[in-house]
Each structure stands twice: as structure tokens, then as C-alpha cells.
Amino acid sequence: MLDTLTIPTQRTTNSRLPGVDFASLDFGKTFSDHMLVVDYHDGEWQEPQILPYGPMTVSPANSAIHYGQSIFEGMKAYKNKAGEVSVFRPLDNFHRLNASAERMCMPALPEEIFMQGLLQLVRLDTGWVPDFAGSALYIRPFMFATDAMLGVRPSESYRFMIITCPVGLYYPKPLRVRFEERYVRSAEGGAGFAKNAGNYGAAMYPTKLGQQEGYNQLIWTDASEHKYVEESGTMNAVFIIDGRLVTPALSTSILDGITRRSVLQLARDWGMDVEERKVSALEILDAQANGTLQEAFGVGTAATIASIAVIGYQGEDYTLPVPPTDAFSRRAAAALTAIRSGEAPDTHGWMVRV
């Protein structure tokens, strides 16, 4: 696959890498030197190219701005002790991108363009991949409509891009969250399973209200009854109840998280009972009250695993136990780190060398 498409590359003449302070990175604010760009028009994808990172020209009538045809992915590349760089489960992100594209009436991207573009871009900017604990090169593939027309219909032209940025830890300490019982992130039959931009824009206001109350994030509940857990902020929600891993089953309103898949696979590898099903807020609170709720945490690309310390419900805060050193979330985080750093066998073939 990688020998069939060599992407024309315009290297930057003024790398910003020497001026980067890797010890004080703000997540998602420092961008690497180059970006992948490929346009779709006349019914087919054109030749991709790698260009210096920088602004681009967009029409004021751009249909993505007006009607929301915009999707993205989030993934990471890691550097091992030998200085080798690998990307974590990129094909999973590729397939999910195309699932989002289908839902948003956008063209499917060829695997060849995605994988060759990704690996060639990261290889070119390999110096931007940090190697301190908890760090990675965050990779943002995205696609948006480019028609310059005010008309509510699918665009006939699109642009796919990949940009990257070095990052450290997303959540440095355990989270305070609360159940959301008024606002809705997504509804069954909607686009909640797709990584379309509108899902995240609509979530900002209720999240802001929660943050004003002292919470880091919300636990979204179902749109019809506000009884069942859906996601935790921008992450999938996972609970350890009486030694069992319990997580909401996937649906059209819940994102099929790559980190979620990985954590569930580790649990099954270790012989744990894994239950993908409806999980009610009251079940979680009952487990907290009777001592069987051992852990609650969110899983996602940005944070990997983010422990939950406090859950708010109808004006009351419920404190969760501090996970011990042998807690599942700690073991899973350590196992993923070991796989990504090359210190443990990659038995599932998750890492793709750059």
C-alpha cells in the first residue's frame, strides 16, 4: 500500500520546532510544521499533497460553515525508548471516519490516501513527537464541505486534511462530573455515533453550566428519559461494579471509541466479566451507596483513561473511592502505555510503525 502513492511534499523553509517548549504544552495549541491536504471534486479525490502548516482561504459562503458538514478524528503517535514512532490503531480511526462521512452525506476517503498521508506526514514531522511520560503527537484528521453556495443540500466538493500537535496530559487529576438531566448530547437515530463537529458545539453550553457549578465534565444521559448513562463529557463511560466492567452499549447516540475498544479488549484478555448494556444513573448511585462501585472513569483518545472522583446527581455530590494501585483503570492505563512504548508485546497488532 505504502509504495503505490508517494505524496508531493513542500517542506517548510522555517521550522518552528526549535522554539517549542515541550515542558509546557497547552493541549491542542502548538502545531507541527506540516499538514496533509487533499480535495474532492468532480466526483473523485484529487492528488494529495503535504504543505507547510498555515492558514487557508475559505469562501464566506462555505457550506460547512453554514450547514455543518464537518467531521473529524482524534488519534495519537508515540515514541518508544529506541526513538521509533508508531501510530495507535489508525485503521480503526480510518473506518470510523468513513462511517461519520456516510452519516453526514460526505464521500468515503480511500484507505490508501488516509494511511499513506498519515504515515508520510508523521514521518516528516517525527521530531515533533515528544517522549516524556504521558506525552504523544496528537493527530487530527478532518473533512469538511467546500461548496460556496447557500443551499441546504450536500456539498459537491470537500477537503480532507490532517494536522498534528505535540501534547502532554489532558486531565492531570481525577474528575468531578455530574449527571445531565436537562440537556441532550444526542438522541437515538441522530448523529451521536459520528464525530461530526455539531455534536461538540451543541455540548458546550450545558458543559459550561456544569463547569460553573464546579464540575469538570458532564455524564450525558439518554434523550427520552434521562435515566441511562451515555457518555462522560467527550469520552466513553466505564464503571467497575463488584469486579465486573460495565459500560453503556453502543448505539446511534454513542460514539464507538477506539480507546473504549482497547480497554474492553484488555478486560477480556484478563478474564474479567464485561457487560455492554444499559446502565442507569440510579444503578451507579446504588452501587456507590452499597460499596460495590469500585471505579468510574472516562476513556478517550485525548485523556486515554481519566478517573472520576466525584459524581453529582440532583444537587448532591457522591465521592468515589480512590482507585488502589492494582485497580483496573491503573492496570489498563499502564498496559496501554507499555504497548505504545514497546515495553510490552503488541499481541493485537494495534501499533503501526511510521
Summary of the structure (lengths in Angstrom):
residues: 354
radius of gyration: 20.7
end to end distance: 13.5
largest distance: 62.4
contacts: 1125
relative contact order: 0.14
helix: 27%
strand: 31%
